Amino acid sequence: MGSTNRAGTVSGALELARDLVEATGRRLQEYVAPLLERLHSLTYGRAAATRPEDLARDRAAQDTEVAQRGRLDVAEQTTFGHGGPPAAVEGELPLAYGQSRAVLVARDPWWLFAHWEVPPVRRVEVLRALGVEGEGTREVLRVYEVAADSSASWDVDLEPGAERADVPVGRPDRTYRVEVGLRTPAGRFVCLVTSNQASTPPAAPSRDTTVQWVAVGHDGRTEDSVAAWSGRRVPAPSTATALEPTGQKDVVPSPRSSESLPAGPGASDALPLR
Amino acid sequence: MKPRGSLALVLHAHLPFVRHPESAAWLEERWLFEAVTETYLPLLDVLEALERDRLDVVLTVSISPTLLAMLTDRLLRARYLVHLDALVQLSEREERRTRADPRWHRCAQLYLHRLTRTRSRLLDHWHQDVAGAFRAFQERGRIELFTTAATHAILPLLASTPEWIRAQIKIGMTEYRRYFGRPSAGFWLPECAFDPGLDVDLARAGVRWVVLDTHGLTHATPQPVYGAYAPVVSPAGVAAFARDPDSATQVWSAQVGYPADPWYRDFHRDIGFDLPAAWLHPLTPGDHRTPTGLKYHRITGDTWDKQPYDPDRAAERVAAHAAHFVQSCVAQIDWLCRTMDRPPVVVCPYDAELFGHWWFEGVEWLDAILRRIAATPELGTTTLSAEIDRHPVLQRAMPAASTWGSEGHHAVWLNRENEWIYPHLHATAQRLTRLCRMSRRAVGLPARALGQAVREMLLAQGSDWAFMMARRTTADYASRRTVEHLRACQQLCDAVEAGVIDEIALAALEEHDALFPVLDLGVLD
């Protein structure tokens, strides 16, 4: 390990982190090394991007620290689902369908939901091919962040028999894919099944402020158009606060920032409809 | 004076398909009966009164294909009449029982009057054809009707089987056209659930516009210049409107919204739980307690000690709340006009059943706000198609993934209570798709079996079941319905694959789950 005073500077901290990577083995290196590369480029003077096409790259760099922290928490926060219907209808549906599948859904800007099925014969084939190396393998869910500028991935150890999982990713507006596979004690990963890609929704207004107008016809066709737009934007909508009749004109509250999602009640939960 | 902006009231009328020909004892069939009595028929009365008074106001109303199937079903129509008769008889008994006590008698009189009138209007005026009455209002230009997904499936949650997204959209559009004789310009996205890319399938099906929750537009890319107060058009050419958050809170919120006013009728306190079972017969079967719809208490406050309902005080609150709503809209339009260079449109989508059923005074409130708007020159009403026709130049933007559920995404329909359904839905849908594609030339019994398998699959996909499981309201029924439709679908697939189809069992299923009579198996191509 490095000397104690290296952490006092940014470059020293980077060196220290590299030492840590070497010391903690291959798996950690797989995801920390790309992050360190990004942190390095951020630290040594890349100009802040302002054009829409630069936003994704810019955002990736800003999120590096959050991503690293979030990833280390993932294994603890992931929850697994087992089995089928509740007791009232238990046993009325097949336990498995003999399909090889993994389905990934973005539940909200911060969470993914995955469900999968791996036919037992597929596991047996893989373990047989691994031979001695396969002893002590663990079944894991490998989560990939899919982006042009990212090769980040991390593993979540699966509970025995798990067939679905709620996976926190903590990052809106990103695209992910998962693989269910076996990881050997030496760190080799063999994929059993791959999911589709799923994108977490954005949690804030887009930073892309370009404006294009189109004319919409009755037949659904659109044509580029020029609108007489004054150039003024409507501020993000507010949430009502004055609900009692007041007899005053200023009952509509002034707009507030919409950094977070509108917390207005959902149609289906404010009152127990249907 | 030309209106400076418009209010677009959008009512989404939907109930899951519940029809149990094997027995009239299923209480879940009453969801339809209650909605007809308390929401749909009163709403038709309001539309008729507005038309009679020549008021220039319009509404946009979606009628889901499952609701349409039930409203036009002979068995359910007949059962509804039996139910309504029993309610009228109960209200007559109640009117007599409460004569000595003025606290309750006023309320009992109110129900007797309403139910007697409802019955006579249903039979003599609407001729038991509720859907036909809505169609007639559309033909006279008083409302714009539109459709939704075949069984109200949350389309983004079907992303792993995209052919079923297309089937849900296409069947919804087909059913609308079959009944209303014209294409539906709009498409109600179940639970307002949108994902980028869905616009392509919607455009291909001929959909012109959809409605999203606020953040579907405010988080769109690029950022819409008019926020939630003008539609945008997606890259595939589908216009997207956004729900106005202010009016949503005012009407939806159970804590601070209008329906929470202490003078309004309490929904939960019902004579079905207060009076002896024998007195309520046949509305409460045996000792099983169930609401009757006759409720004599007002919300009062956060207390179990509910006070008697006072219709006159409630009517005063309706007038006050209607005035507040319209005044707020005018102030909002005024504020928006300071920034916008086109007339803003404030879109207010609500579940139709909120009005009258959950919020007893809600239909009167709708009537009151529409009458006030008609008398407010600076504010107009619009349908969503008319809004696009008037202002066809829109900003191009891709709306953001969103729903109108709690937390704005899928948390209600995808959580620990209901996530077990998704592996089964996916696997069964995938199997059926494969089978239908392999059996394109099927005729006779195999074609019938596959058609019924598609119906069962569609019914299993409805958002209502996951919602009920999440809310733990009638969760057992929702689980059972999900499992039964999946099992029926799987058994039909087994039968087709084995070439051994039990025609009697198939006919029984066709009779039980009788909807979408015109079903083309090519819908899954």
Interface residues (C-beta under 8 A of the other chain):
Chain A: P52 T79 G81 G83 G84 P85 P86 A88 V89 E92 L93 P94 Y97 Q99 R101 V103 V105 A106 R107 D108 P109 F113 H115 E117 E163 R164 D166 N196 A198 S199 P201 P202 A203 A204 P205 S206 R207 D208 T209 T210 V211 Q212 W213 V214 A215 V216 G217 H218 G220 R221 T222 S225 A227 A228 W229 S230 R232 R233 V234 P235 A236 P237 S238 T239 A240 L243 E244 P245 T246 G247 K249 D250 V251 V252 P253 S258 L261 P262 G264 P265 G266 A267 S268 D269 A270 L271 P272 L273 R274
Chain B: H14 L15 P16 W31 P156 L157 A159 S160 E191 C192 P196 A203 G206 V207 R208 D213 T214 H215 T218 H219 A220 T221 P222 Q223 V225 Y226 G227 A228 Y229 V233 G237 V238 A239 R243 D244 P245 D246 S247 A248 T249 Q250 W252 S253 A254 V256 G257 Y258 P259 A320 H321 A323 H324 Q327 S328 A331 Q332 W335 L336 T339 M340 D341 P344 P349 Y350 D351 E353 L354 W358 W359 I388 D389 P392 V393 L394 Q395 R396 A400 A401 S402 T403 W404 G405 S406 E407 G408 H409 H410 A411 V412 L414 R416 E419 W420 I421 Y422 P423 H424 H426 A427 T428 Q430 R431 D464 F467 M468 R471 T473 A475 D476 S479 R480 T482 V483 L486 R487 Q490
